């Protein structure tokens, strides 16, 4: 789960998106989004699809383990 959270945060930062922006797009508060990235709130499959869409990526890219990304 930690690698998924790190992947979401890294992708968001690489795109220059703030937590506030992500929260607004998801229809939640910034504090709620922050809890997702801190791992305090579990990510549902539906929420993962929403996040991937905002980040313009595929959920499988977000789920891929970091060592596998480097090998590709």
Backbone as a chain_set.jsonl record, in Angstrom:
{"seq": "XXXXXXXXXXXXXXXXXXXXXXXXXXXXXXXXXXXXXXXXXXXXXXXXXXXXXXXXXXXXXXXXXXXXXXXX", "coords": {"N": [[0.827, -1.199, 0.0], [1.979, 1.206, 0.712], [3.715, 1.798, -1.423], [1.875, 2.449, -3.401], [0.719, 4.808, -2.415], [2.99, 6.444, -2.384], [3.512, 6.488, -5.112], [1.267, 7.827, -6.111], [1.597, 10.341, -4.841], [4.128, 11.149, -5.863], [3.599, 11.219, -8.636], [1.605, 13.19, -8.678], [3.084, 15.415, -7.718], [5.041, 15.599, -9.735], [3.479, 16.471, -11.828], [2.9, 18.939, -10.961], [0.706, 19.438, -9.418], [-1.194, 20.524, -6.657], [-2.08, 19.447, -3.304], [-4.432, 20.657, -2.628], [-5.586, 21.137, -5.133], [-6.021, 18.495, -6.026], [-7.816, 17.645, -4.07], [-9.98, 19.366, -4.557], [-10.734, 18.517, -7.152], [-11.558, 15.959, -6.526], [-13.674, 16.447, -4.92], [-13.48, 16.693, -2.18], [-12.215, 17.759, 1.061], [-9.044, 19.466, 1.577], [-7.713, 18.465, 3.775], [-8.817, 15.927, 3.946], [-7.819, 14.817, 1.59], [-5.098, 14.919, 2.129], [-4.933, 13.027, 4.159], [-5.302, 10.718, 2.676], [-2.877, 10.591, 1.22], [-1.14, 10.342, 3.342], [-1.729, 7.885, 4.23], [-3.652, 7.441, 6.121], [-6.276, 7.193, 5.446], [-7.985, 4.692, 3.814], [-7.774, 3.795, 0.372], [-10.347, 3.477, -1.844], [-11.361, 1.362, -4.588], [-12.884, 2.763, -6.444], [-12.155, 5.407, -5.782], [-9.455, 5.294, -6.388], [-9.563, 4.994, -9.176], [-10.633, 7.513, -9.791], [-8.556, 9.21, -8.922], [-6.458, 8.366, -10.599], [-7.508, 9.152, -13.071], [-7.546, 11.968, -12.792], [-4.81, 12.377, -12.589], [-4.109, 11.679, -15.073], [-3.296, 9.085, -15.807], [-2.868, 5.512, -15.805], [-4.401, 3.156, -13.616], [-2.91, 0.879, -13.211], [-0.314, 1.669, -13.634], [0.068, 3.275, -11.399], [-0.171, 1.326, -9.439], [1.97, -0.334, -9.897], [4.927, -1.774, -8.695], [7.7, 0.112, -7.405], [10.392, -0.839, -8.04], [9.892, -2.356, -10.284], [9.082, -0.417, -12.099], [11.473, 0.89, -12.659], [12.812, -1.032, -14.086], [11.495, -1.152, -16.467]], "CA": [[0.0, 0.0, 0.0], [2.843, 2.381, 0.795], [4.22, 2.161, -2.75], [0.778, 3.095, -4.124], [0.622, 6.176, -1.903], [4.165, 7.159, -2.879], [3.336, 6.654, -6.548], [0.275, 8.897, -6.294], [2.21, 11.615, -4.438], [5.186, 11.482, -6.814], [2.966, 11.588, -9.908], [0.965, 14.491, -8.451], [4.121, 16.433, -7.633], [5.655, 15.736, -11.063], [2.549, 17.24, -12.654], [2.764, 20.269, -10.377], [-0.608, 19.565, -8.792], [-1.186, 20.643, -5.202], [-3.084, 18.646, -2.617], [-5.684, 21.413, -2.717], [-6.135, 20.884, -6.466], [-6.532, 17.126, -6.05], [-9.002, 17.601, -3.211], [-11.07, 20.038, -5.264], [-11.172, 17.645, -8.248], [-12.211, 14.791, -5.939], [-14.843, 16.888, -4.163], [-13.244, 16.513, -0.75], [-11.372, 18.797, 1.628], [-7.601, 19.248, 1.485], [-7.346, 17.605, 4.893], [-9.202, 14.567, 3.556], [-6.862, 14.318, 0.594], [-3.828, 14.725, 2.829], [-5.037, 11.749, 4.872], [-5.093, 9.663, 1.683], [-1.443, 10.506, 0.937], [-0.442, 9.921, 4.552], [-2.1, 6.501, 4.491], [-4.62, 7.375, 7.213], [-7.549, 6.821, 4.839], [-7.822, 3.67, 2.77], [-8.228, 4.201, -0.951], [-11.25, 2.522, -2.483], [-11.103, 1.17, -6.014], [-13.501, 3.896, -7.139], [-11.331, 6.589, -5.532], [-8.224, 5.1, -7.143], [-9.867, 5.327, -10.567], [-10.771, 8.969, -9.86], [-7.213, 9.801, -8.796], [-5.722, 8.06, -11.83], [-8.053, 9.989, -14.136], [-7.051, 13.326, -12.576], [-3.377, 12.361, -12.862], [-3.972, 11.293, -16.476], [-2.501, 7.867, -15.86], [-3.593, 4.266, -15.627], [-4.249, 2.665, -12.243], [-1.87, -0.138, -13.178], [0.95, 2.39, -13.493], [0.152, 3.674, -9.997], [-0.041, 0.128, -8.613], [3.199, -1.032, -10.186], [5.966, -1.624, -7.665], [8.763, 1.007, -7.866], [11.505, -1.524, -8.682], [9.455, -2.786, -11.616], [9.052, 0.76, -12.956], [12.834, 1.179, -13.076], [13.229, -2.063, -15.026], [10.775, -0.979, -17.732]], "C": [[0.865, 1.255, 0.0], [3.367, 2.787, -0.582], [3.133, 2.827, -3.597], [0.668, 4.555, -3.708], [1.787, 7.016, -2.419], [4.052, 7.437, -4.373], [2.351, 7.779, -6.86], [0.903, 10.249, -5.983], [3.264, 12.06, -5.446], [4.603, 11.933, -8.147], [2.309, 12.957, -9.786], [1.996, 15.606, -8.439], [4.798, 16.671, -8.987], [4.781, 16.548, -12.017], [2.364, 18.664, -12.138], [1.409, 20.513, -9.735], [-0.449, 19.648, -7.273], [-2.201, 19.663, -4.605], [-4.438, 19.338, -2.676], [-6.378, 21.165, -4.06], [-6.758, 19.486, -6.526], [-7.815, 17.02, -5.237], [-10.199, 18.225, -3.911], [-11.627, 19.136, -6.37], [-11.922, 16.412, -7.724], [-13.462, 15.156, -5.146], [-14.721, 16.642, -2.675], [-12.395, 17.677, -0.252], [-9.897, 18.443, 1.489], [-7.132, 18.316, 2.595], [-7.68, 16.145, 4.583], [-8.242, 13.98, 2.545], [-5.513, 14.042, 1.239], [-3.818, 13.391, 3.564], [-4.863, 10.561, 3.931], [-3.595, 9.482, 1.459], [-0.62, 10.102, 2.16], [-0.753, 8.47, 4.916], [-3.077, 6.338, 5.638], [-6.001, 6.943, 6.721], [-7.279, 5.794, 3.743], [-8.417, 4.166, 1.454], [-9.126, 3.113, -1.514], [-10.873, 2.396, -3.954], [-11.676, 2.341, -6.801], [-12.656, 5.154, -6.991], [-10.017, 6.489, -6.301], [-8.428, 5.419, -8.616], [-9.989, 6.837, -10.748], [-9.402, 9.659, -9.825], [-6.409, 9.577, -10.071], [-6.201, 8.934, -12.984], [-7.539, 11.427, -14.008], [-5.573, 13.416, -12.939], [-3.065, 11.938, -14.301], [-3.042, 10.085, -16.638], [-3.412, 6.671, -15.643], [-3.386, 3.765, -14.198], [-3.138, 1.628, -12.148], [-0.484, 0.483, -13.076], [1.142, 2.802, -12.031], [0.393, 2.473, -9.087], [1.291, -0.601, -8.79], [4.26, -0.742, -9.135], [7.124, -0.785, -8.215], [9.942, 0.303, -8.543], [11.149, -2.001, -10.074], [9.421, -1.628, -12.584], [10.444, 1.059, -13.503], [13.305, 0.196, -14.137], [12.618, -1.868, -16.405], [11.375, 0.092, -18.571]], "O": [[0.523, 2.251, -0.638], [3.457, 3.977, -0.884], [3.44, 3.683, -4.427], [0.538, 5.438, -4.556], [1.6, 8.157, -2.839], [4.452, 8.502, -4.842], [2.578, 8.582, -7.765], [0.766, 11.194, -6.759], [3.29, 13.226, -5.839], [5.06, 12.92, -8.723], [2.437, 13.792, -10.682], [1.801, 16.636, -9.085], [5.094, 17.811, -9.344], [5.289, 17.229, -12.907], [1.743, 19.495, -12.801], [1.009, 21.659, -9.531], [0.348, 18.917, -6.686], [-3.059, 19.127, -5.306], [-5.473, 18.678, -2.766], [-7.597, 21.003, -4.119], [-7.876, 19.314, -7.011], [-8.781, 16.385, -5.661], [-11.303, 17.682, -3.866], [-12.842, 19.004, -6.512], [-12.81, 15.886, -8.396], [-14.225, 14.276, -4.746], [-15.715, 16.411, -1.986], [-11.912, 18.484, -1.045], [-9.539, 17.28, 1.308], [-6.258, 17.477, 2.381], [-6.916, 15.241, 4.918], [-7.886, 12.804, 2.619], [-4.863, 13.044, 0.929], [-2.798, 12.701, 3.585], [-4.342, 9.519, 4.329], [-3.091, 8.36, 1.499], [0.483, 9.574, 2.016], [-0.12, 7.896, 5.802], [-3.315, 5.218, 6.089], [-6.797, 6.395, 7.484], [-6.448, 6.011, 2.861], [-9.431, 4.864, 1.436], [-8.711, 1.962, -1.644], [-10.149, 3.234, -4.492], [-11.033, 2.854, -7.717], [-12.46, 5.889, -7.959], [-9.519, 7.493, -6.81], [-7.571, 6.043, -9.242], [-9.506, 7.385, -11.739], [-9.135, 10.574, -10.604], [-5.754, 10.494, -10.565], [-5.394, 9.404, -13.785], [-7.143, 12.035, -15.002], [-5.13, 14.405, -13.523], [-1.902, 11.852, -14.694], [-2.141, 10.071, -17.476], [-4.593, 6.824, -15.331], [-2.306, 3.935, -13.634], [-2.49, 1.512, -11.108], [0.422, -0.113, -12.494], [2.242, 2.692, -11.489], [1.086, 2.59, -8.076], [1.691, -1.391, -7.935], [4.458, 0.406, -8.738], [7.496, -0.949, -9.377], [10.449, 0.811, -9.542], [12.009, -2.047, -10.954], [9.697, -1.809, -13.769], [10.59, 1.436, -14.666], [14.111, 0.552, -14.996], [13.152, -2.358, -17.4], [10.886, 0.362, -19.668]]}, "num_chains": 1, "name": "protein.A"}
